[in-house]
Amino acid sequence: MAHLTTSDHVNLNLKDWGTGRPVILMHGWPLSADTFDDMAIAIADAGMRAIAYDRRGFGRSAQPWDGYTYDRLADDLAEVIEYAASDDIAIVGFSMGGGEVARYMSRHRGRGVSQAVLIASVVPYMLKTPDHPNGVDQSVFDQMAKAMKADRAKFWTGFFKDFYGGAVSDEVIEWSRALSMYASTKATFDCATAFATTDFRPDLPAFKVPTLIIHGTADKTVPIDATARLAAKGIANSKLIEYEGGPHGLLASHKQRVIDDVLAFLRP
């Protein structure tokens, strides 16, 4: 395992596998880079370099008290991109990780990035507002926070049933629950606020590279009408692939199909 210390002195854990063109992978909430292992192996086997890192506060990375805004998280990504040392990088964000992709593209002007991938991503906006009627009502996020504060371990069991839509084994659900309990409680709450309330619509014009968008039509965690379909309209030179009946947790429920679609996009 590799490690990177950020400019604000936070230690990030990285997996750096393979050689060739770098592909940087950003995981979803409340999990870790381990959820990208199958894709990372496939990327390395295809002659590219897979770099998957644990977001600050999650997995094996350090657990600072703060720094869980998308601006700071995009700055972390910028430092991982600098570590990758290439001007031909693909960045892949799953769920919450899609927000880091979007904010990086605007805040850092997409420096070094030649392709982007959004998988079941929160981009462009999760929250229901008068000008975003297909978003998720604030009361849903309030109830999530209340349930997590009351019994975080119990909350994950029900959460991951919807997350995977009954398309994975009980063992995958238990593994996901264990990863979530390993995360910082503070990071878990703060990141939930970040992905629920951050509006990425102003970031969409900053995508200047080919972008692949993958989303399940039955995603109960990040509804497709609030996110992927709008992202595809707002990002120039993007391609949306809808997985009919697919849930949120596509990296497990539709593992091989996602890998095949991503590799087909990344290959010249």
GUKEPA-410329 format. One record per residue (C-alpha): residue in one letter; x, z, y. Coordinates in pm, 1 decimal. Last residue first. Example, Ala and Ser with C-alpha at 12.3 -4.5 7.8 and 13.67 -1.06 7.14 Angstrom:
REM GUKEPA-410329
code_px_pz_py
S_1367.0_714.0_-106.0
A_1230.0_780.0_-450.0
END
This chain:
REM GUKEPA-410329
code_px_pz_py
P_-824.8_-2710.4_405.8
R_-937.1_-2412.1_195.8
L_-1099.9_-2132.5_391.1
F_-1457.7_-2260.3_363.1
A_-1440.3_-2328.7_-11.0
L_-1275.8_-1988.2_-55.7
V_-1561.3_-1815.2_129.3
D_-1831.8_-1994.3_-69.3
D_-1663.8_-1928.0_-404.7
I_-1603.6_-1561.2_-326.0
V_-1962.3_-1515.8_-209.7
R_-2094.7_-1684.0_-525.2
Q_-1870.9_-1472.5_-744.5
K_-1980.1_-1140.3_-597.5
H_-2351.7_-1194.6_-554.4
S_-2466.7_-833.5_-601.9
A_-2123.7_-683.3_-537.0
L_-2000.7_-848.4_-217.0
L_-2364.3_-927.5_-139.8
G_-2454.1_-566.4_-57.7
H_-2730.4_-652.1_188.2
P_-2980.4_-798.6_-56.7
G_-3013.5_-1163.1_-166.7
G_-3360.9_-1303.3_-227.6
E_-3249.1_-1652.0_-121.9
Y_-2886.0_-1642.6_-21.7
E_-2874.3_-1810.9_318.1
I_-2566.5_-2009.6_414.2
L_-2523.3_-2046.2_790.0
K_-2260.7_-2281.0_932.5
S_-2105.6_-2232.5_1275.2
N_-1954.8_-2486.8_1513.5
A_-2099.5_-2313.3_1819.8
I_-2214.1_-1956.8_1769.9
G_-2550.4_-1869.6_1927.2
K_-2787.4_-2040.3_1686.3
A_-2597.2_-1918.5_1380.5
A_-2588.2_-1568.5_1526.5
L_-2965.3_-1574.7_1569.5
R_-3018.9_-1661.5_1204.1
A_-2755.9_-1411.2_1096.6
T_-2882.2_-1108.9_1292.2
A_-3233.0_-996.3_1375.1
D_-3400.7_-1249.4_1146.8
I_-3157.2_-1166.0_863.7
P_-3245.5_-799.2_849.9
V_-2942.1_-569.3_820.9
T_-3030.1_-294.0_571.9
K_-3332.1_-457.0_411.1
D_-3151.9_-783.7_328.0
A_-3406.2_-998.8_143.1
T_-3290.0_-1330.4_295.0
G_-2928.4_-1255.3_208.4
H_-2663.7_-1353.5_461.2
I_-2352.6_-1571.1_484.9
I_-2218.8_-1702.7_817.2
L_-1914.4_-1932.2_824.6
T_-1742.9_-1988.2_1158.1
P_-1527.5_-2279.1_1276.3
V_-1336.8_-2162.9_1585.1
K_-1424.0_-2108.0_1952.5
F_-1631.5_-1792.9_1905.0
A_-1623.6_-1645.7_2256.9
P_-1976.6_-1779.4_2322.0
L_-2108.9_-1514.1_2079.8
D_-1970.3_-1209.2_2259.8
P_-2259.0_-1173.3_2508.4
R_-2501.3_-1142.6_2213.6
F_-2294.6_-865.1_2060.2
D_-2523.9_-581.7_2166.3
T_-2391.9_-251.7_2035.2
T_-2667.2_0.0_1954.6
A_-2699.1_24.2_1577.6
F_-2340.6_-74.0_1496.5
A_-2194.7_185.1_1732.7
T_-2437.6_466.0_1651.4
A_-2365.3_428.6_1281.0
C_-1995.6_422.8_1367.7
D_-2024.4_757.4_1543.9
F_-2211.0_922.6_1257.6
T_-1976.7_804.8_981.4
A_-1667.6_862.6_1193.6
K_-1767.3_1225.3_1248.0
T_-1838.6_1274.0_876.7
S_-1500.1_1127.3_791.1
A_-1523.0_904.4_485.7
Y_-1475.8_1030.2_128.8
M_-1850.3_1081.5_91.1
S_-1902.9_711.9_151.8
L_-1654.7_606.9_-114.2
A_-1832.3_834.0_-364.2
R_-2172.3_684.1_-279.3
S_-2034.6_334.5_-328.6
W_-1898.9_434.4_-670.6
E_-2234.7_587.6_-763.3
I_-2418.1_271.4_-661.4
V_-2173.2_56.7_-854.8
E_-2221.8_281.5_-1160.2
D_-2599.5_250.0_-1139.0
S_-2548.4_-121.6_-1193.8
V_-2615.6_-388.4_-932.9
A_-2911.3_-602.8_-818.5
G_-3156.9_-321.3_-743.9
G_-3166.4_-419.7_-378.2
Y_-2798.5_-344.7_-321.8
F_-2832.7_-172.4_17.0
D_-3185.2_-55.7_-66.5
K_-3059.6_147.4_-363.9
F_-2753.7_231.1_-159.2
F_-2952.1_422.7_100.8
G_-3144.0_624.4_-155.7
T_-2830.6_767.8_-313.4
W_-2648.2_788.7_18.3
F_-2899.0_1034.5_165.6
K_-2844.6_1290.4_-109.4
A_-2474.9_1326.7_-30.3
R_-2542.4_1339.9_345.2
D_-2790.1_1624.2_318.1
A_-2954.1_1739.5_644.8
K_-2718.8_1560.8_882.2
M_-2751.9_1238.5_686.2
A_-3132.0_1263.9_682.8
K_-3151.1_1321.5_1057.9
A_-2912.9_1034.9_1130.2
M_-3112.3_798.4_910.7
Q_-3436.7_908.5_1074.8
D_-3296.7_835.8_1419.5
F_-3175.2_495.5_1301.7
V_-3523.9_406.8_1180.4
S_-3682.2_548.0_1498.9
Q_-3473.7_307.8_1706.8
D_-3675.1_17.3_1565.0
V_-3473.0_-254.1_1391.3
G_-3449.0_-590.6_1564.1
N_-3694.1_-879.0_1544.5
P_-3828.3_-812.3_1895.3
H_-3497.8_-871.2_2077.0
D_-3592.9_-915.3_2444.3
P_-3822.0_-611.2_2443.2
T_-3570.3_-419.8_2231.2
K_-3522.3_-369.7_1858.0
L_-3166.2_-268.4_1777.8
M_-2944.9_-464.8_1538.2
Y_-2777.6_-716.8_1763.8
P_-2557.1_-1026.9_1722.0
V_-2401.5_-964.9_1475.5
V_-2473.8_-687.1_1222.7
S_-2314.4_-898.9_949.0
A_-2433.6_-976.3_598.1
I_-2106.3_-1172.8_570.2
L_-1953.5_-1312.3_890.8
V_-1653.2_-1543.6_844.4
A_-1411.9_-1660.4_1113.1
Q_-1154.9_-1940.6_1128.9
S_-844.5_-2023.8_1338.5
V_-763.2_-1678.3_1474.5
G_-427.3_-1607.6_1640.6
R_-582.6_-1487.4_1967.5
G_-961.7_-1494.2_1953.1
R_-992.8_-1419.6_2322.7
H_-885.5_-1057.3_2273.9
R_-1203.9_-894.0_2405.1
S_-1429.4_-1189.6_2319.2
M_-1311.5_-1286.8_1970.4
Y_-1221.4_-927.3_1891.4
R_-1574.6_-811.7_1976.5
A_-1725.1_-1067.2_1741.0
V_-1491.9_-994.4_1448.1
E_-1527.0_-620.0_1496.7
G_-1903.0_-662.3_1489.1
G_-1878.3_-850.4_1162.1
G_-1707.3_-547.1_1014.9
M_-2032.6_-352.3_1044.7
S_-2176.7_-585.2_776.9
F_-1882.5_-769.9_620.4
G_-1620.8_-918.3_850.4
V_-1375.8_-1192.4_757.6
I_-1092.0_-1299.6_985.8
A_-895.3_-1618.7_915.5
I_-546.3_-1638.6_1063.8
D_-341.6_-1940.1_1173.2
D_-132.7_-1805.3_1462.6
S_61.4_-1576.1_1231.8
A_234.2_-1238.1_1242.8
A_3.4_-1037.9_1014.2
Y_109.0_-721.1_1200.8
E_-19.4_-873.4_1527.3
I_-350.1_-937.8_1353.1
V_-355.0_-575.4_1237.1
E_-294.5_-469.5_1598.1
A_-580.4_-688.2_1720.6
L_-803.6_-539.1_1451.6
D_-730.0_-193.3_1589.3
D_-814.6_-323.7_1937.4
A_-1144.9_-449.5_1799.3
L_-1210.0_-97.8_1669.1
R_-1134.3_42.4_2015.2
D_-1380.9_-194.0_2184.0
Y_-1631.6_-145.5_1903.4
T_-1646.0_226.2_1968.3
Y_-1521.6_463.0_1700.5
G_-1207.5_586.8_1874.5
D_-1270.1_958.8_1844.2
W_-1193.6_1266.0_1634.9
P_-925.3_1095.5_1429.4
Q_-964.5_1047.6_1053.5
A_-655.4_870.2_923.4
S_-692.3_576.8_686.5
R_-739.2_622.4_311.7
G_-1103.7_518.9_305.1
F_-1277.8_566.1_637.9
G_-1208.7_733.9_971.8
R_-1014.2_438.3_1109.6
R_-1128.0_125.5_928.4
D_-960.1_80.8_591.8
Y_-763.3_-241.1_577.8
A_-776.5_-561.6_377.5
I_-497.2_-817.1_419.6
A_-524.0_-1109.9_179.6
R_-239.9_-1363.4_191.6
M_-322.3_-1712.7_66.6
G_-228.3_-1912.5_-241.8
A_-565.3_-1919.5_-418.1
D_-464.8_-1621.3_-634.0
A_-420.1_-1418.9_-315.1
I_-769.9_-1512.1_-195.9
A_-919.7_-1437.4_-538.7
I_-747.0_-1097.8_-546.8
A_-876.1_-1018.4_-198.3
M_-1228.2_-1123.2_-298.3
D_-1231.0_-886.2_-594.1
D_-1073.5_-604.1_-391.5
F_-1307.2_-632.1_-89.9
T_-1505.2_-315.6_-166.5
D_-1174.7_-126.4_-181.3
A_-1140.1_-185.9_194.2
S_-1366.9_112.1_251.0
L_-1734.4_214.4_266.6
P_-1969.6_360.6_529.4
W_-2014.6_104.6_682.5
G_-1879.6_-238.2_593.0
H_-1531.8_-371.0_532.8
M_-1300.9_-583.1_743.1
L_-1090.4_-849.6_564.4
I_-794.8_-1030.8_721.1
V_-699.1_-1367.2_569.2
P_-333.4_-1451.2_627.6
R_-197.3_-1800.0_538.5
G_68.0_-1772.7_272.3
T_165.2_-1486.3_47.2
G_-22.7_-1247.7_-178.9
W_-161.2_-900.2_-124.1
D_-139.0_-671.7_178.6
K_-363.9_-370.2_127.7
L_-370.6_-167.8_446.1
N_-414.8_199.6_539.0
L_-440.8_270.1_910.8
N_-254.9_559.4_1075.0
V_-386.2_647.9_1419.9
H_-130.1_696.8_1696.5
D_-319.4_551.2_1993.3
S_-110.9_232.1_1976.7
T_-198.6_201.3_1609.2
T_18.8_309.8_1317.0
L_13.5_58.0_1033.7
H_44.2_135.0_664.7
A_111.8_-71.2_355.4
M_0.0_0.0_0.0
END
